[in-house]
Amino acid sequence: MGFIRVKLIEVEPASTWVKDPQSFDCYCAVHIKEAVMSASQGISLVQKKKTIYPEWNKCFDTHLYEGRVITIVVLQKPTGKVVADVSIGVQFLVDQCKRDAHGFSSVWLDLQPNGRLLVQVRHFIEVLDDPTKEGKPHENHSGLTGRRGAMRKQKCHIFNGHNYVARFFRQPVFCSVCTEFMWGFGKQGYQCTVCTKVCHKKCHDRIVSHCPGTQNVAEETKKMKERFKVDIPHKLGLTTYLRPTFCDHCGSMLYGLYKQGLKCRECGLNYHKKCERFIPNTCGINQMMLAEAIAITKKERIRKISQEQRQALGGKPSPTARGNNDDDDDDDDDDDHGVYETLWDAISPPVPQRTVSIKGKDVRRIEQPLYHIEDFNLLKVLGKGSFGKVLLCELKETKQAFAIKALKKDVVLEDDDVECTMVERRILALATRHPFLTHLHSAFQSQDHLFFVMEYLGGGDLMFHIQTVGKFDETRSRFYAAEIVCGLEFLHGRGIVYRDLKLDNVLLDADGHIKLADFGMCKEGISESKKATTFCGTPDYIAPEILKGWRYDSAADWWSFGVLLYEMLIGQSPFAGEDEEDLFDSICRDKVHYPKWISQPAEDCLSQ
């Protein structure tokens, strides 16, 4: 079928739109409509997807369904007045691309009532696997198209309304708080996803101004505004800079040769024109000193409250309890992780002494061998990912087969996945107590990699088997489901939510029993009073409460288990969509369809 990728380049305004074409500013709205047949009206165009508002020189994709039409509406800024539009069929754009050997074309579209719009279109052909091709491992007889990767929402640190995420900057950037250069080869600092303010990780809690782009104001910010109000606007004017100058908001360089940006006549700060609407009214305010003064005041107030509590309790220190909000991966963590080796060794048990003297006698303890990558013969690569590789190996000493998961340290640090890696290691060590969880043999590290040595499961995963046979019968599904339930109950009983249950993560051992694998998405410490809010999981298996942004607990795993059981019994996913947005909407709204041939007990189990 394939799809096309469309990029909006520029619009050529007509004289009737505006008197000065150079000052005309506009944006586009894209409506994708489907041809629908109805008995009363015949063929009509219906918009099923949400309206897209792509930026200039940005792309959007659309599949090549028969009768699909794209309507592009040009609107004037800032009023939103419609000035022109054009409707074209996707097949017309495909025909334009076919004229070029590379499947690429630039097309001027005539707008109605006048004007022109330049777009670039590229045609992509989706090549389906040939079942007759030699070397194909197996033929897919199921309705499941293939393996589906998990996703995790980027960790967000919220402070004063700013939504900070760790970012890697490809150009020189300066911190907007301390004005120092942001060094580093990984993710050098934080940037607000709303107002684009840039700062060091250590400086993000020293910003006293509220994010102007967010509507939600925290109670603490409201109280601070009631106590004192900082509202001194900048006196900005266009300025031509004769030397390289950086924006004091987004941290990047002011590009251009003439009137590159705005400069405050009072405090001398410099800004991009695009950053003007996000500039806080803090002219002449030293945010660093003000933040330090506020921090000292808070500490003094907390100290006084603690003294009053001790006096009320007769000198005994008051117990401190963690709130229910300290449950999430997205909670702000300002502690510097430091060198990865320090963290890796911090949770490691101390190496036992070879001998220990008790009452003058030497009692010899069992020596625990310490492994290194040189102790294994690496045989083949079992799988690859952005994290690293999974390798089949054998221990040189015993010739026993193992699977080694090798994680790249730099990738772990750049993606802020240090804690996730530690959680995975702890759960793998815990899994040795249960027969239906993948067991950890050992864990060690080299200068560049972390290694998890796990038992080798040569039976393949359930995705491989279900694609081979199409679907499982009820006896086989019941057997697998019972063992999966045992594994989930073991994790839930220890306050762990799995969050990535899917056919790909259920492996079979040599005896045909299941083993749950890949604990990188797990969350520890979950209870009735302490729930998680992180958006993560594999799209087809994500529970509705996660999609809606609600707090969730182990119930999210049981939803994923229901989806997995449906796929085992019926051979296809209960929810479908053209893209992730449609899929998530189907999960939240659609009613699950059960075939007539499925037994009543199986349907009752799935519906519950």
C-alpha positions as CSV (number, residue, x, y, z in Angstrom):
1,M,0.0,0.0,0.0
2,G,2.7,2.5,1.0
3,F,2.3,6.1,2.2
4,I,3.4,9.7,1.3
5,R,5.3,12.2,3.3
6,V,4.3,15.8,2.7
7,K,6.3,18.9,3.7
8,L,4.8,22.4,3.6
9,I,7.5,24.7,2.2
10,E,6.0,28.2,1.6
11,V,2.8,30.0,0.5
12,E,2.7,32.7,-2.2
13,P,0.1,35.2,-1.0
14,A,-2.3,36.9,-3.4
15,S,-2.6,40.7,-3.5
16,T,-6.2,40.4,-2.2
17,W,-5.0,38.8,1.1
18,V,-2.8,41.6,2.4
19,K,-1.3,44.9,1.1
20,D,2.2,44.1,2.1
21,P,3.1,40.4,1.2
22,Q,6.4,40.7,3.2
23,S,4.6,41.2,6.5
24,F,2.0,38.4,5.9
25,D,2.2,35.6,8.4
26,C,0.2,32.5,8.2
27,Y,-0.1,28.8,9.2
28,C,-1.8,25.8,7.7
29,A,-4.4,23.3,9.0
30,V,-4.6,19.9,7.3
31,H,-7.8,17.8,7.2
32,I,-7.5,14.2,6.0
33,K,-10.8,12.9,4.7
34,E,-12.0,9.4,3.7
35,A,-14.4,8.4,1.0
36,V,-17.4,6.8,2.7
37,M,-20.3,5.1,0.9
38,S,-23.8,5.6,2.3
39,A,-27.1,4.4,1.0
40,S,-28.8,7.8,1.2
41,Q,-26.0,10.2,0.1
42,G,-23.7,7.9,-1.9
43,I,-20.0,8.6,-1.7
44,S,-19.2,11.5,0.8
45,L,-15.9,12.7,2.3
46,V,-15.7,12.2,6.1
47,Q,-12.9,13.4,8.4
48,K,-12.1,10.7,10.9
49,K,-8.6,11.9,12.1
50,K,-7.9,15.0,14.1
51,T,-6.9,18.2,12.2
52,I,-3.1,18.5,11.9
53,Y,-1.3,21.8,12.3
54,P,2.2,21.2,10.8
55,E,4.9,23.8,11.1
56,W,6.6,25.2,8.0
57,N,9.3,22.8,6.7
58,K,7.9,20.0,8.8
59,C,6.4,16.8,7.5
60,F,3.3,14.8,8.0
61,D,2.5,11.2,6.7
62,T,-0.6,9.7,5.3
63,H,-1.4,6.2,4.0
64,L,-2.6,5.6,0.5
65,Y,-6.2,4.6,1.0
66,E,-8.5,4.6,-2.0
67,G,-10.5,7.9,-2.2
68,R,-8.5,9.7,0.5
69,V,-8.4,13.5,0.1
70,I,-6.1,16.0,1.8
71,T,-7.6,19.5,2.4
72,I,-5.0,22.2,3.3
73,V,-6.4,25.4,4.7
74,V,-4.3,28.6,5.0
75,L,-5.1,30.8,8.0
76,Q,-3.8,34.2,8.9
77,K,-1.9,34.9,12.1
78,P,-2.9,35.9,14.8
79,T,-6.6,36.1,14.0
80,G,-7.0,32.6,12.5
81,K,-9.0,34.0,9.5
82,V,-9.3,31.5,6.6
83,V,-7.7,33.1,3.5
84,A,-7.5,30.1,1.1
85,D,-7.7,26.4,0.8
86,V,-7.0,23.5,-1.6
87,S,-8.2,19.9,-1.8
88,I,-6.1,17.2,-3.5
89,G,-6.3,13.5,-3.7
90,V,-3.5,11.4,-2.4
91,Q,-3.3,9.5,-5.7
92,F,-2.6,12.8,-7.5
93,L,0.5,13.4,-5.3
94,V,1.6,9.8,-5.8
95,D,1.4,10.3,-9.6
96,Q,3.6,13.4,-9.3
97,C,6.2,11.4,-7.3
98,K,6.2,8.6,-9.9
99,R,7.5,10.9,-12.5
100,D,10.8,11.2,-10.6
101,A,13.1,8.2,-10.3
102,H,13.6,8.7,-6.6
103,G,9.9,9.1,-5.8
104,F,10.3,12.8,-4.8
105,S,8.5,15.8,-6.2
106,S,8.0,19.5,-5.5
107,V,4.5,20.7,-6.4
108,W,2.9,24.1,-6.5
109,L,-0.8,23.8,-5.5
110,D,-3.3,26.4,-6.7
111,L,-5.2,27.8,-3.8
112,Q,-8.9,28.8,-3.8
113,P,-9.9,31.6,-4.5
114,N,-6.3,32.7,-5.3
115,G,-2.6,32.2,-4.2
116,R,-0.3,29.2,-4.4
117,L,1.2,26.7,-1.9
118,L,4.5,24.9,-2.4
119,V,4.8,21.4,-1.0
120,Q,7.4,18.6,-1.3
121,V,6.1,15.0,-1.5
122,R,8.0,11.7,-1.2
123,H,6.4,8.4,-1.9
124,F,7.3,5.4,0.2
125,I,6.5,1.8,-0.8
126,E,5.9,-0.7,2.0
127,V,7.5,-3.9,0.8
128,L,5.8,-7.0,2.3
129,D,7.7,-10.1,3.1
130,D,7.7,-12.8,0.4
131,P,6.6,-16.1,2.0
132,T,8.3,-18.0,-0.8
133,K,11.7,-16.4,-0.2
134,E,14.4,-18.8,0.9
135,G,15.8,-18.4,4.4
136,K,12.6,-17.1,5.8
137,P,12.4,-18.5,9.4
138,H,8.7,-19.1,9.5
139,E,5.5,-18.1,7.9
140,N,3.1,-15.8,9.8
141,H,-0.3,-17.5,10.0
142,S,-1.7,-15.2,12.7
143,G,-3.3,-11.8,12.5
144,L,-0.3,-10.3,14.4
145,T,1.9,-8.3,12.0
146,G,5.1,-8.5,14.0
147,R,7.1,-7.6,17.1
148,R,6.1,-4.4,18.8
149,G,8.5,-2.3,20.8
150,A,7.8,-0.8,24.1
151,M,7.7,3.0,24.8
152,R,8.3,5.2,27.7
153,K,7.4,8.9,28.1
154,Q,10.5,11.0,28.6
155,K,11.2,11.8,32.2
156,C,9.8,15.3,33.1
157,H,10.9,17.5,36.0
158,I,8.2,20.0,36.9
159,F,9.2,23.2,38.8
160,N,7.3,26.5,38.9
161,G,5.2,25.3,36.0
162,H,8.2,24.5,33.8
163,N,8.2,21.0,32.3
164,Y,11.9,20.3,32.1
165,V,13.3,17.3,30.1
166,A,16.9,16.3,29.7
167,R,18.2,17.3,26.2
168,F,21.3,16.9,24.0
169,F,22.1,20.2,22.4
170,R,23.8,20.0,19.0
171,Q,24.9,23.7,19.1
172,P,26.7,25.8,21.8
173,V,24.2,26.7,24.5
174,F,24.5,28.8,27.7
175,C,22.5,28.4,30.9
176,S,19.7,31.0,31.3
177,V,20.2,31.1,35.1
178,C,24.0,31.1,35.8
179,T,24.9,32.1,32.2
180,E,27.7,29.5,32.1
181,F,28.4,27.3,29.1
182,M,26.7,23.9,29.2
183,W,29.4,21.4,28.7
184,G,29.1,17.7,28.0
185,F,28.9,15.0,25.3
186,G,25.5,13.5,26.5
187,K,22.5,15.4,27.6
188,Q,24.0,18.7,28.8
189,G,21.0,20.2,30.6
190,Y,17.3,20.7,30.8
191,Q,14.9,22.5,28.5
192,C,11.3,23.4,29.2
193,T,9.0,21.8,26.7
194,V,6.5,24.7,26.9
195,C,8.6,27.9,26.9
196,T,12.0,26.4,25.7
197,K,13.9,27.9,28.6
198,V,17.3,26.2,29.0
199,C,19.3,25.6,32.2
200,H,21.7,23.2,33.9
201,K,20.3,20.4,35.9
202,K,21.7,22.0,39.1
203,C,20.1,25.3,38.2
204,H,16.5,24.3,37.3
205,D,15.2,24.7,40.8
206,R,16.7,28.3,41.1
207,I,14.2,29.8,38.6
208,V,11.8,32.0,40.5
209,S,9.6,33.0,37.6
210,H,6.5,30.9,36.6
211,C,6.4,29.4,33.1
212,P,4.3,31.8,31.0
213,G,3.2,29.1,28.6
214,T,1.4,26.9,31.1
215,Q,-2.1,27.5,32.5
216,N,-1.7,25.4,35.7
217,V,-0.3,27.3,38.7
218,A,0.9,25.3,41.7
219,E,-0.3,26.2,45.2
220,E,3.3,27.1,46.2
221,T,3.6,29.5,43.3
222,K,0.3,31.2,44.3
223,K,1.4,31.6,47.9
224,M,4.8,33.0,46.7
225,K,3.0,35.6,44.5
226,E,0.8,36.6,47.5
227,R,3.9,37.2,49.6
228,F,5.8,39.2,47.1
229,K,5.3,40.0,43.4
230,V,8.1,40.4,40.9
231,D,6.6,42.2,37.9
232,I,9.2,44.5,36.3
233,P,8.9,44.3,32.5
234,H,11.9,44.5,30.2
235,K,12.4,47.5,27.9
236,L,13.2,45.6,24.7
237,G,14.4,47.0,21.4
238,L,15.7,45.6,18.2
239,T,19.5,45.5,18.2
240,T,22.3,44.7,15.7
241,Y,25.1,42.7,17.3
242,L,28.6,43.0,16.0
243,R,29.9,39.9,17.8
244,P,28.4,36.4,18.6
245,T,25.7,36.8,21.2
246,F,23.5,34.2,22.9
247,C,19.9,34.4,23.9
248,D,19.4,34.7,27.7
249,H,16.2,32.5,27.5
250,C,16.8,29.5,25.2
251,G,20.6,29.8,25.4
252,S,21.3,29.5,21.6
253,M,23.0,32.0,19.4
254,L,21.3,35.0,17.9
255,Y,21.7,34.3,14.1
256,G,21.7,36.9,11.4
257,L,23.6,40.0,10.1
258,Y,21.2,42.8,11.0
259,K,18.9,43.3,14.0
260,Q,19.4,39.7,15.1
261,G,17.5,40.0,18.4
262,L,16.1,42.1,21.2
263,K,18.1,43.8,24.0
264,C,16.8,45.2,27.2
265,R,17.9,48.8,27.7
266,E,17.8,48.5,31.5
267,C,19.4,45.1,32.4
268,G,21.2,44.4,29.1
269,L,19.8,40.9,28.6
270,N,19.5,39.6,25.0
271,Y,16.6,37.5,23.5
272,H,15.4,36.1,20.2
273,K,12.3,37.6,18.7
274,K,10.6,34.2,18.9
275,C,11.4,34.1,22.7
276,E,9.8,37.5,23.4
277,R,6.4,36.1,24.4
278,F,8.0,33.7,27.0
279,I,10.2,36.4,28.7
280,P,9.3,36.8,32.4
281,N,9.0,40.3,33.9
282,T,12.1,40.1,36.0
283,C,14.1,43.1,34.7
284,G,17.1,43.8,37.0
285,I,16.4,40.8,39.2
286,N,19.3,38.4,40.1
287,Q,17.4,35.1,40.1
288,M,20.3,33.2,41.6
289,M,20.5,35.4,44.7
290,L,16.7,35.5,45.0
291,A,16.4,31.7,44.8
292,E,19.2,31.3,47.4
293,A,17.4,33.7,49.8
294,I,14.1,31.8,49.3
295,A,15.8,28.5,50.0
296,I,17.4,29.8,53.2
297,T,14.0,31.1,54.3
298,K,12.4,27.7,53.6
299,K,15.1,25.9,55.6
300,E,14.7,28.3,58.5
301,R,10.9,27.8,58.5
302,I,11.3,24.0,58.4
303,R,13.8,24.1,61.3
304,K,11.4,26.2,63.4
305,I,8.5,23.8,62.7
306,S,10.7,20.8,63.6
307,Q,11.6,22.4,66.9
308,E,8.0,23.1,67.7
309,Q,7.1,19.5,66.9
310,R,9.9,18.2,69.2
311,Q,8.7,20.4,72.0
312,A,5.1,19.2,71.5
313,L,6.3,15.6,71.6
314,G,8.4,16.1,74.7
315,G,11.7,16.3,72.9
316,K,11.2,13.3,70.7
317,P,11.8,13.8,67.0
318,S,8.6,13.6,64.9
319,P,8.4,10.8,62.5
320,T,8.5,11.7,58.8
321,A,6.3,10.0,56.3
322,R,6.5,10.0,52.6
323,G,3.5,11.3,50.8
324,N,1.6,9.4,48.2
325,N,3.0,11.5,45.4
326,D,6.5,10.1,45.8
327,D,5.6,7.2,43.7
328,D,6.5,8.0,40.2
329,D,9.4,7.8,37.8
330,D,8.7,11.4,36.9
331,D,9.3,12.7,40.4
332,D,12.0,15.4,40.5
333,D,15.4,13.9,41.5
334,D,18.1,16.5,41.9
335,D,20.8,14.2,43.3
336,D,23.8,14.0,41.0
337,H,24.2,10.3,40.0
338,G,28.0,10.8,39.6
339,V,30.1,8.0,38.0
340,Y,28.1,5.0,37.0
341,E,30.5,2.6,38.8
342,T,29.6,4.2,42.1
343,L,25.9,3.5,41.6
344,W,26.5,0.0,40.3
345,D,28.6,-1.0,43.3
346,A,26.4,0.9,45.8
347,I,23.7,-1.8,45.6
348,S,26.1,-4.7,45.3
349,P,26.5,-7.0,48.3
350,P,29.9,-6.8,49.9
351,V,32.4,-9.4,48.7
352,P,32.6,-12.1,51.4
353,Q,36.0,-12.6,53.1
354,R,37.8,-15.8,52.3
355,T,38.4,-16.5,56.0
356,V,37.0,-15.1,59.1
357,S,38.4,-15.6,62.7
358,I,35.9,-16.7,65.3
359,K,37.3,-17.2,68.8
360,G,40.7,-17.8,67.4
361,K,39.6,-20.4,64.9
362,D,39.6,-19.9,61.1
363,V,36.3,-20.8,59.6
364,R,36.6,-21.0,55.8
365,R,33.6,-19.6,53.8
366,I,32.3,-20.6,50.4
367,E,34.0,-18.5,47.8
368,Q,31.7,-16.8,45.3
369,P,33.3,-16.6,41.9
370,L,33.5,-13.1,40.3
371,Y,32.9,-13.3,36.5
372,H,34.2,-11.2,33.7
373,I,33.4,-11.1,30.0
374,E,36.6,-13.0,29.3
375,D,35.2,-16.0,31.1
376,F,32.6,-16.6,28.3
377,N,32.8,-17.6,24.7
378,L,30.5,-15.4,22.7
379,L,28.7,-17.5,20.1
380,K,26.1,-15.4,18.3
381,V,23.9,-12.4,18.5
382,L,20.3,-13.2,19.6
383,G,18.9,-9.7,19.4
384,K,19.8,-6.0,19.0
385,G,18.3,-2.8,20.2
386,S,19.2,0.8,21.0
387,F,20.4,-0.3,24.5
388,G,22.9,-2.8,23.1
389,K,22.8,-6.5,22.3
390,V,21.7,-9.9,23.7
391,L,24.3,-12.6,23.0
392,L,24.4,-16.3,23.2
393,C,27.5,-17.5,25.0
394,E,28.9,-20.4,27.0
395,L,30.9,-20.4,30.2
396,K,34.4,-21.6,29.3
397,E,34.7,-23.5,32.6
398,T,31.5,-25.6,32.3
399,K,30.5,-25.2,28.7
400,Q,27.0,-24.2,30.0
401,A,25.0,-21.9,27.7
402,F,23.8,-18.5,28.9
403,A,22.3,-15.3,27.4
404,I,24.2,-12.1,28.0
405,K,22.4,-8.8,27.9
406,A,25.1,-6.1,27.2
407,L,24.0,-2.5,27.9
408,K,26.0,0.5,26.7
409,K,26.9,2.7,29.6
410,D,26.8,5.9,27.6
411,V,23.3,5.1,26.2
412,V,22.1,4.3,29.7
413,L,23.4,7.6,31.0
414,E,22.2,9.7,28.1
415,D,18.7,8.3,28.2
416,D,18.5,8.9,32.0
417,D,17.9,5.1,32.4
418,V,20.2,4.6,35.4
419,E,17.4,3.8,37.8
420,C,15.6,1.6,35.3
421,T,18.8,-0.5,34.9
422,M,19.2,-0.8,38.7
423,V,15.5,-1.9,39.0
424,E,16.0,-4.5,36.3
425,R,19.1,-5.9,38.1
426,R,17.3,-6.1,41.4
427,I,14.3,-7.9,39.9
428,L,16.4,-10.3,38.0
429,A,18.1,-11.2,41.2
430,L,14.7,-11.6,42.9
431,A,13.4,-13.7,40.0
432,T,15.7,-16.6,41.0
433,R,13.1,-17.4,43.7
434,H,10.4,-18.2,41.2
435,P,10.3,-20.8,38.5
436,F,8.4,-18.7,35.9
437,L,10.7,-15.7,35.9
438,T,14.0,-15.5,34.0
439,H,16.9,-16.2,36.4
440,L,20.0,-14.1,36.7
441,H,23.3,-16.0,36.8
442,S,25.7,-13.0,37.4
443,A,26.1,-9.3,36.7
444,F,29.4,-7.5,36.0
445,Q,30.7,-4.6,34.0
446,S,33.5,-3.4,31.8
447,Q,34.7,0.0,31.0
448,D,32.0,0.6,28.4
449,H,29.3,-2.0,29.1
450,L,27.1,-3.5,31.8
451,F,26.4,-7.2,31.5
452,F,23.5,-9.3,32.8
453,V,24.2,-13.1,32.4
454,M,20.9,-14.9,32.4
455,E,19.7,-18.4,31.8
456,Y,19.4,-19.3,28.1
457,L,15.9,-20.1,27.0
458,G,16.0,-21.9,23.7
459,G,12.3,-22.5,23.2
460,G,11.6,-19.1,21.6
461,D,8.9,-16.6,22.6
462,L,5.2,-16.8,22.3
463,M,5.1,-14.4,19.4
464,F,7.2,-16.8,17.3
465,H,5.0,-19.7,18.1
466,I,1.7,-18.0,17.6
467,Q,2.8,-16.7,14.2
468,T,3.7,-20.3,13.3
469,V,0.4,-21.9,14.2
470,G,-2.0,-18.9,13.9
471,K,-3.5,-19.2,17.3
472,F,-3.4,-21.5,20.3
473,D,-6.1,-23.9,21.4
474,E,-7.8,-23.4,24.7
475,T,-5.8,-26.1,26.5
476,R,-2.5,-24.6,25.4
477,S,-3.6,-21.1,26.2
478,R,-4.9,-22.1,29.6
479,F,-1.5,-23.7,30.4
480,Y,0.5,-20.7,29.4
481,A,-2.0,-18.3,31.1
482,A,-1.8,-20.2,34.4
483,E,2.0,-19.9,34.6
484,I,1.9,-16.2,33.6
485,V,-0.6,-15.5,36.4
486,C,1.8,-17.2,38.9
487,G,4.7,-15.0,37.7
488,L,2.6,-11.8,37.9
489,E,1.3,-12.7,41.4
490,F,4.8,-13.2,42.6
491,L,5.8,-9.7,41.4
492,H,2.6,-8.0,42.6
493,G,3.0,-9.6,46.0
494,R,6.3,-7.8,46.3
495,G,5.0,-4.4,45.2
496,I,6.3,-4.7,41.6
497,V,4.3,-3.7,38.5
498,Y,5.6,-5.4,35.3
499,R,4.2,-2.9,32.8
500,D,5.5,-4.7,29.7
501,L,3.6,-8.0,29.5
502,K,3.4,-9.1,25.8
503,L,3.9,-12.1,23.7
504,D,7.5,-11.1,22.9
505,N,8.5,-11.1,26.6
506,V,7.1,-14.6,27.4
507,L,9.8,-17.2,26.6
508,L,9.7,-21.0,26.7
509,D,12.4,-23.2,28.3
510,A,13.4,-26.7,27.1
511,D,10.5,-28.3,29.0
512,G,7.9,-26.0,27.5
513,H,7.3,-23.9,30.6
514,I,7.1,-20.1,30.3
515,K,9.5,-17.5,31.7
516,L,8.8,-13.8,31.9
517,A,11.7,-11.7,30.6
518,D,12.8,-8.1,30.3
519,F,12.1,-6.3,33.5
520,G,13.4,-2.9,32.4
521,M,9.9,-1.3,32.5
522,C,9.1,-2.6,36.1
523,K,8.2,-0.2,38.9
524,E,8.9,-1.1,42.5
525,G,7.1,0.0,45.7
526,I,3.6,0.0,44.4
527,S,0.7,-0.4,46.8
528,E,-2.9,0.8,47.3
529,S,-1.7,4.1,48.8
530,K,1.2,4.5,46.4
531,K,0.6,4.3,42.7
532,A,2.5,5.1,39.5
533,T,1.8,7.7,36.7
534,T,4.5,7.1,34.2
535,F,3.3,6.6,30.6
536,C,5.1,3.5,29.4
537,G,4.4,0.1,27.8
538,T,3.8,-1.5,24.4
539,P,1.0,0.4,22.6
540,D,-1.3,-2.6,22.0
541,Y,-1.1,-3.6,25.6
542,I,-1.4,-0.2,27.4
543,A,-4.3,0.0,29.8
544,P,-6.9,2.9,29.5
545,E,-5.9,4.4,32.9
546,I,-2.3,4.8,31.6
547,L,-3.5,6.5,28.4
548,K,-5.7,8.9,30.4
549,G,-2.9,9.9,32.7
550,W,-4.5,8.4,35.8
551,R,-2.5,6.8,38.7
552,Y,-2.4,3.1,38.3
553,D,-1.2,0.0,40.1
554,S,-1.1,-3.8,39.3
555,A,-4.5,-3.6,37.6
556,A,-2.6,-2.3,34.5
557,D,-0.8,-5.7,34.3
558,W,-4.1,-7.6,34.3
559,W,-5.4,-5.5,31.4
560,S,-2.2,-6.4,29.5
561,F,-2.8,-10.0,30.5
562,G,-6.3,-9.9,29.0
563,V,-5.0,-8.6,25.7
564,L,-2.3,-11.3,25.6
565,L,-4.9,-14.0,26.4
566,Y,-7.1,-12.7,23.6
567,E,-4.2,-12.8,21.1
568,M,-3.4,-16.4,22.2
569,L,-7.0,-17.6,21.7
570,I,-8.0,-15.6,18.6
571,G,-4.7,-14.9,16.9
572,Q,-5.1,-11.1,16.5
573,S,-5.1,-8.0,18.7
574,P,-8.4,-6.9,20.2
575,F,-7.8,-3.3,19.2
576,A,-6.5,-1.7,16.0
577,G,-5.7,1.6,14.5
578,E,-4.0,3.2,11.6
579,D,-1.5,4.9,13.9
580,E,-0.9,5.2,17.6
581,E,-3.5,7.9,18.1
582,D,-6.2,5.8,16.5
583,L,-5.0,2.7,18.4
584,F,-5.2,4.6,21.8
585,D,-8.6,5.9,20.9
586,S,-9.8,2.4,20.1
587,I,-8.5,1.1,23.5
588,C,-10.4,3.8,25.4
589,R,-13.6,3.7,23.4
590,D,-14.2,0.5,21.4
591,K,-16.0,-2.6,22.6
592,V,-14.1,-5.8,22.2
593,H,-15.5,-8.2,19.6
594,Y,-15.5,-12.0,20.3
595,P,-15.8,-14.5,17.5
596,K,-18.8,-16.9,17.6
597,W,-16.6,-20.0,17.6
598,I,-14.9,-19.1,20.9
599,S,-16.3,-21.0,23.9
600,Q,-18.4,-19.3,26.5
601,P,-15.9,-19.9,29.4
602,A,-13.1,-18.3,27.4
603,E,-15.3,-15.3,26.5
604,D,-16.3,-14.9,30.2
605,C,-12.6,-15.0,31.2
606,L,-11.7,-12.4,28.7
607,S,-14.6,-10.1,29.4
608,Q,-13.8,-10.1,33.1
